[in-house]
Amino acid sequence: MTSRAKVGRVVLCGIAAAWLAACADADPGAGATAPDDPAADVDPTARATGYTQTRYPIVLAHGMSGWKELFGVYEYFYGIPAELRAGGANVYVTSVSAFASSEARGEQLLQQIEYIAAASGAGKVHLIGHSQGGLDVRYVLAARPDLVASVTTVGTPHQGADLADWLLDHTSDGGFTRAVIDALGSALGFVLDILAGTDNPQDALAALAQVSSDGMAAFNHKYPAGLPSTYCGGGPASANGVRFYSWSGTSVITNFLDPSDGPLGIASLFASGQNDGLVGRCSSHFGQIIRDDYGLNHLDEVNQILGLVSIFESSPPSLFRAHANRLKTAGL
């Protein structure tokens, strides 16, 4: 057996754990921070700075195996909502199934977006999705464009993820190994639901198929808005009044104190070209590309784990703050 195949077995047995921090309740009130929640309010002194005070609320959407908060305190977008609110932004964090297709997750997200748009009085929102969350927000854009002011994707595999392709190519449909993947993913999703206080259906194989090349080709055919017309090119900056943006990283081992760097390093062996450990640089392209080569890996992009990111790159919270200011400057 080749060393690459041996590594593949390790990844196959631990795929659910490898996606854990990378990439919940469909009840709108449970999934999103309600407008009367003190966490949604911004201190008047902070609001006066106005640096991140956009016209429309900012909605954050997590990736595969993600959550809103674990134990009610540990954030998927670690420290980012507070940074945005400190500059005046109105921020909502959503929660959907940890493992499911983006059409299923997108429907859960859409219910929350409808609630937020109405309850906030803004009528529209800025959607920012990390990893598979970027696909979920694209689904919402297609379903209800009237509710969307902008769509931003961060480290999203718009053209598919090589690791997903490898796993599907090296397992048999209905076979033992796929059953293991499905069982591990569903079990992980169940545990995350308990820790996050949510209760959502889980479908690990649907999630894996979603981010494969074939899965994304089908998804992109149905929901093409914002995509580049050529591989690795830039997409349109806007369409029908909705702005499109993306950014991603191309580093893998960024902080030796971060325990997630090791699994991402293994996963990166299956990715071709520059990548963040799970998503290729070109695959992340969508709309106006702010930058596609930050010194960040897939989890660094949302300031995980515990903010242990590269000391030689801009901090992830600062990237989100700068983007909020970008939206504000655009009158959004």
N, C-alpha and C positions, 0 to 999 in steps of 0.2 A: 504494500500500500504506500503510495507517495505521501510525502510530508504534507502536501496540500490537502489530500484526502483525509489524513488524520486530523488536521485542523478543522476540516469540514465537519467531521463527526462531533468534535467538541462543540462547534457552533450550533450544529443541528440539535444536540441534546440540550443546549442552553439558550436557544433562540429567544425564548420568552424573557429570560433574564437580560439578555443583551439589549433588548428593546426597552427595558423597564423604565429607565429615566428618560429615554429618548422621546422618544416620540412622545355617562355618569348620570345624572338623573334627567330624564326627558321632561320632567316637570319644570317649566320655565322658572318658577319661583325658587326651586331648589338648585338649579344649575347656575343661575346668574346672580350676581350681587344685586339685590333689589335697591331701588332708588332711595327707600327710606332707611336702608341699612347705614349706620354711621360710617362704615368702611367706604361707602360710596361717596361720602361728602369730603370736601377739601377744605382744609383750614383756610380761613379768609386771608391770613398773612401770606400763606403759600400761594393762594390763588392770585394774589396781587402781582406776583412775579410774572405769571402768565406765559412762561416759556413753552409749556406743553398744553396750554388751554385751547384745545381745538373746538371748532363749532359743533361738531358731532361727537357723541361718546365713542370711546375706543373699546373694542371688544376683543379679548384675547382667547384664542382657541388652541387647546393642547393637541399634542401628537399622539401617535399610537402608544398604548400602555400608559397614557397620561392620566392626570387627575386635576382637580381644582386645588384642593388642599388636603393633605393627609393629616389625620388627627385634628383637623380644623386649624392647623397652624403652618404646616410645611407646604409651601407653594411650589407648583410646577414651574411657573414663571418666577423664579426665586428672587424676591426683592424688587421685581420690576414694577408691579402695580403701584407700590408706595412711591417709587421714584417718579412715576408719571403723575400721580396725584399731587406730589409735592410742588409740581410746577403748574398746577391748575387743571389737569386733565380729569375728565369724568370717565372712570375706568370700570369695566365689567369683565369678570372672569367666568367663562362658561365651562360646562362639563358634559361630556358625552361618553358613550361606551368606550372602554379602553381598547377593545378589539372588535372591529366590525368594518364593513365596507364604508366608503365615504358617502355613499347615497344613504345608508342607514344612519350613520353618524350625522350627516348633513341635515337629515330630517329632524333629528333631535336638536341640533344646533338652531335650525330655523325657528322652532317653537320659542326658543329663548330669545332669538333676535327680534321676533315679532313683539314679544313682551317688552324687551328693552326699548325698542323704538317707540312704542306707545307710551310706556310708563315714564320714560325720560322726557317725553314731549318733543324730542328732537326729530322724530320721523325717520331718521336715517342713522347709520352707524359706520364707523371705520372698522373693518374686519382685519385682524392680524392673526395668522395661523402659523404655527410651527410644525414642521414635518408633515405628517398626514393631516394635521389641522389646516394646512394650506389647501388641501384638496377639499376638505369639508366646507371651507369658506367659499371656494369656487362653486360648489354645489348650491350654496345659499344665494350666491350672485346670480346663477342661472334661474333659480326658482323664484326669487323675489328681488330683482334688480332695483326696484323702487325703494327698497330699504337700505341700499348700500351706497355710501359716499366714496369709499375706496376699499381696495383689497390689497393686502400685503402678505406675501408668503416668505417664510424664513426657513431655510434648509429643507425645502419641500421637494420630493422626488417626482417632478412633473413628467419626466420621461421614464420613470421607474427606477428601482434600486437593484443593483447587481446582486446583492446578497439574496434578495427575494427570488430572483431568477435562478440562482445557483441552487437554492433549497428546493424549488419546484422541479428543476431539471434532475435533481438527484434523489427524488422521492417519487413513489408511485401513487397515483390517484386511488384512494381507498386502501392503501397499504398501511403497514404498521407504523412507519416513520411519520407519515402525515397524521396518523391518529395520535401519535405522541405529541406532535406540534400542536394539534388542536386541543389536546387535553392539558398540556402545559399552559398554553395561552389562556384557555378558559379558566383554569385554576388561578392563574395570575390575575386575570381580570376580576375574578370573584374576590380575591384577597384585597385588591385595590379598592373595590367597591366597599368592602367592610371598613377599610382604613379611612376612606373618603366619606363614608356615610351615605353612599348612593346605592342604587339597585338597577343595573342595566343589563340587557342581554349581551352575551359575548359570542363572537364568532372569529376565532383566531385564523382559520384558513381563509375566510373571506378577506380579512385584513391583509394577510400575506399575498393573496392573489391581487388585491387592489394595487399594491405598490410594485407589482412585477411589470416588466415591459409590456406584456400583452394586456394586462389589466389597465395600465395607464393609456395604452393606445386606444382602447375602447372608451375609457373615461374622457380622454381628450377629444375624441370624435363627437361625443355628446355635449361636452362643455368646453368649447375651444377659446372662449374669451380670454384675452391677455397672453396667449401663448405665442412664442416666436414662430415665424414662418419657416425658418431654417434651423437646423440643429446647432445648438450653442450660440444662436443669435439672440438679439434682444426682442422682446415683445412690444406691442403697442403700449404707449404711455397711458392711454385712456380709450374708452369706448362708451358711447351713450351717456356721457357725463360722469362715468365712474373711473377713478384713477387706479392704475395698477403699478405695484412696486414689488421688488424682491431683494433679498440679500442672503448670503451664506458664507461659510468658511471653507478653508482647504487645509486645515491642520488637524492632526489626530492626537498625538501626545503633546499636551500643552501644559500640564502641571503634574509633577510626579507625586503630589500629595492626593490627587484625585483618583479614587479607586475605579472610576468608570473608564479611565483612559486605556487600561489594559484590554477590556472587552472590545472597545472601539478599535483598538489597534489590530485585534484579530479580525474583526469584521471588515476592516479596511483592506485586508488581503484579497477580498473578493470584489473590490471595486476597481474599475479601470479608470486610469487618469487621476487627476487631482480630485480629492473628495474630503468630506468632513468626518470620515469614518463609516458613514452609512449612505450618504447621498453625494453623487458626483457633481462637480462644479457646473457642468453644462445642464445636467438634469434639473438644477435648481432655478434655471432662468425662467422668469415670468415678468411681463410688463417692463417697466423701467428698472434696470438693474442698478441698484445703488452701489453694490460691490459684491463680487462673488469669490473673493479670496481673503477674507478676514483670517487672522491667525486664531481661529476658533474651531473646535470640533462640534459634532452634532449636539451634544449636551451643553457645551459652553454657550451655544446660541441663545439658550434660555437661562443662562447663569447657573447651571448645574455642574457639579454637585456642590451645594453650599457656597457657591460663588468661587470655587477653586478653578480659576481660569488662568489664561496666560497673563503674566505681568507685563508682557511686551506688546499687548494689543489693547485697543479701546475696550472698556468694560461693557458687557452686554447691556446693563441698564442705561448706560450713556448712549448706546446705539438706538435704543427704543425712545429715549428722550429726544434725541436729535431728529428721529423720524416724526415724532409728534409735532415738533416745531416745524418740520418740513410741511406737514399737513396744514398746520395753522397758517404758515406763510402763504400757502396756496388758497387760503380762504375757506378751508374745509374744517 
